[in-house]
């Protein structure tokens, strides 16, 4: 990091560290990692959670078929603006495939290998998206267990991959039907089942908070939106710049505290306060190496504002 202002300070009267937010604040800009059960659709699950917690909006990132289980991020408030980023995360799956005839392990492995790399992955007719020819990257398709007709497989793939299509295509290669019997998603991007909770655990935690005033469980379940952006380079900014940026203004050079090295024009960065609060995602309009030499002018333009307006007081006249 290049430090541009060693003396910058943040006001304790405004904002707070992400890990110190109240439950109400996390509902305004946080997310939940749900371990979806089989049966309901992703939309139904998010609607149930929304109604249970009394939220106006609660979106989900990464649709799972009703019969599928596993990691399903639920996004509340300002975090919903990051839905597009969640949808593009790589995914992993555990899939049980039922093969229409007895085959040798070597034959199965040989044909599964043909479905790795960049492959055509046409959505099935029952999917919610337009059926059209497209490609997806399959980085891993391997066998964990096999009994001659049933295979437990592990898949690592690009977002938007249909495992049901992979089963169908494997059947075409083997010249016998292959049925997807079970599907579980252990991870979505950097999020895993270890961090996820069931709908019952979410309901219990919410009840303890609302009825008993015990927020310990719900605080462990609700995550600040900053945790979704840990891989984005960060520019630390002053309180006054945070106030202006929350209203959509560009980041100016006097508002910068520190910047990462070696970032070029157009690079996406996360603008954060000295407390670590996400203010906005932005694109640099200057390479980071010239910013220390500047005394004024634009440094970055926000493309997604994440901080509620007036979290920090305005330092300019209306």
N, C-alpha and C positions, 0 to 999 in steps of 0.2 A: 504494500500500500504506500502511496505517496501522501504524506501528511502536509496539508496546506495551512492549517490553523491549529496550533498546539493549545491555544487558550480558549477555544470554543467551549461553551457550557450550555447545558439544557435546563430549562425551568422545571423544578419539581412540582409546580402548581398545575401543569398541563401535560396531558398524555401519561403514559406509563409503559414500563417494560412489557413486552408481549406475554411473558410468563406470569405477570402479576394482574392480568385482566380479570374482571369479574365475569361470572357466568353470563350476565346480560350483555356485556361487551363482546364476549366470544360468540354469542348468538348473532351479533351484528357483523362479525368478520372472522368466522372460524369454520372448522370442518370436523366431521366425525368419520372414522373408518369403521364401517359396518361389515360384519361377516354375514352376508346375506344367506338366508335359509332357502331351501327349495320350495317352490309353490308360487309365491307371488312374483310379479314382474318387478324390475328395478323401479319403475314409476310408482307402482303401488306401495312399495316399501318406503320410498322417499315421502310419499303423501301421508302414510301412517305416521312416520316420524315427525313430519311437519305439523300435523294436527295434534299429536300428543304433546309436543313442546310449545304449541301455540304460536308458531312462526308464520309470517306472511308468505315467505318463500323458502324452499329448501330444494336444491337441485341435486342431481347425482352425476358422477363422472365415470362413464364407462358402463354401458348397458350389459347386463347379464340376462340370458334367457330365463324364463320362469323356473325351469328344472335345474338350472345351474346354481352353484353356491360360491362363496368366497368374497374377496375384498371388493367393497363397493364404497367409494368415497361419497359422503353427503356434504354438500357445500351450502353454508348459510350466509346471508347478507352479502357484504362486499366480496366474500370468497367466491361467490357465484361468477364473478367476472373472470375467474381463473379456470372456468370449466373447460375452455378450449385447450388449455395446457394439459389438464388432467387427461383429456380424451386422447392426446397424442402420446401418452406414456407407453413404453413397451409393456407387455403383459406376459405372465407365465400361467400355464394351466396344467392340471392333472386330468387326464381323460381316460376313461375306460372304454375300449373299443371291442365290440363283439363281431367276430369275423365269421362269414357264412360257411366256411369249410375248414377242416383241419389243414394247417400249413406248417412248414418248418420255420424255425426262428430265423434262419439265414434268408429265406424268401421274404419274410416280413421286414427284416432290417434293410435288405436291398431296395425294396420299394419305398420304405419310409425315407430313405436317403434321397430319393428322387423328389421328395416334397420338402426339401430344405433349400435354403438360399432364397433367391427371388423367384416366387412362383405366382401363377394365376390363382386368384382366390375370389370367385364369383359368389356374392351373397346368396343364400338359399331363398326360395320364394317366400318362406314364412318370415323373413327378416323385415325390420322396419325401415330399411333403406332401399333405394332404387337398385334393382337387379341389373348390374352391368359388369362388363369385363374389367378387371383391375388386377394389379399385382400387390403382393405383400411380402415382406422379408421374414422368413422363418429361420431363426438362428439355431434352434435346437429342436429335434423331434426324436426322442429316444425311448427305448423300452425299459421300464422299471421291473415289470413282472409279466410272465407269459405262460399260458398253460396249453397252447396249441390252438385255441379258438378265442380266448379273451386276453387282451393286452392292456396293462396299465402303462400309460405313456406320460412323458413329461415334455411339455412344449414351451418354448420361449419364442415370442413372435412380436411383430410390429403391431401397433394399435390398429383395430379394425379388422383383424384376422378372424375369420369364421371357422371354428374348429369343426363344426358340422360339415362344412365344405371340404375340409381336409380329410374327414372320414369318408365322405363320398368319393373323393378323388383317389384315395387309397384303395377303395373297393374297385374302381375302374382299373387300376394297375394290377390288382390281384385277380381280376375277373370273377369277383364274388362280392355280394353286398357286405359292407362294413357299417355297423350301426354304432352311433355314439350313445352309450348307455348312461354314463355319468360324466359330469364336468365340474371341476372346482378350480377357482382362481386363487392361487396362494399369494400372488403379488401383482401390484399395479404400480409401475415405476419403482420408486424407492419404498413404497408402502407395502406392508406384509400382514399376514394373518396374526402375527405376534402382537401387532398394534391394534387389532380389530376387536370389536365387541359384537355380541348378538343383539337382536332387537329386544330380547328380554332384559339383558343387562342394561341397555340404554333406558328402558322403561323403569327399571328399578332405581337407577341412578337419578333419573329425573324426579321420581316420586320422593326419594330421600331428600332431595334439594327443596322441592316445593312444599312438601308436607311436614318434613322434620327439620328443615333448615340446615341440613348437612350437605355441603357442596363438595366434599372430598371426592366422591365417586364421579360426579358429572365433570369436575375439573380435570380428572384423569382421562376422560373420554373426549372432551372438547379440546381441539388443538387450534392455536392461532394460525392465521393464514400464512404467516412468515415461514412456517415449517414446510409449506408447499413450494417455497422458492429458495431453498438452501443452495441450489446449484447455480443461481444467478449471481454474477459479480455485483458487489454492492458499493455504492457511493454514499458516504455519510454526509449529511447536510445539517444546517443550523435550523433552529426552531422557526425563525422567520421565513426561511425558504420553504419549510414544510407547510406553513400556513398558506403561502401563495400557491404552492403546487396542488394543495387540496382543492383549490378553485380552478385548476387547469392551467396555471401559468407555467412557462418554461423555467428550468433551473438556470440561474445566472451564476457567474463565476464567484461573486462575493459570498454566495450561500454554501459553498463547498468546504467541507472539513477535511475529507480524505477521499482518494480515488485509487482504484486498482491500476497497476502498471500495464502497459502494452495492449490497450484496447483501441480499436480503430473506429473510424466514423461509422455510424449505423449500429454499433454493438448495443445489444440490449443489456440494460443494467437495472438493478433495483435500488431506488433511492430510499434510504432509511435515515431515521433521526439518530441522535446520539444515544437514545434509549433502545435502539434496535427496532423501532416500529417501521413497518412498510408504509411508505407514502405513495409511491407510484412506480410502475414499470415505465422505463423511458429508453429512448435511443440517443446515443451520443451524437452531437453535431460537430464535435471537435475530437481529434485523437487525444487520448489521455496524456501523451507526452508533451503536448503544447499547453495544456490547461494550467500548469503551474506558472507559466510565463504570462498568462492573461491577468488583467486587473478588472475587466468587465466583459460583458457580452454573454451570449447563450452558451451553455455547456451541453444541455440535453433537453429533449422535448418529451413530455409524458405521452404514452400511448394507452395507459390504463391506470386511472387514479384509484387508489385503494384506501386512502385515509378519509374518514368523514370530515366534511367541511367544518372549519372552526374548532378542530381539536386543539389547535394552537391559535392564539389571538392574532388578529391582523396587525401588521406593522406598517400598513399603508393607509392612506386616506381614501374613503369611499368616494 
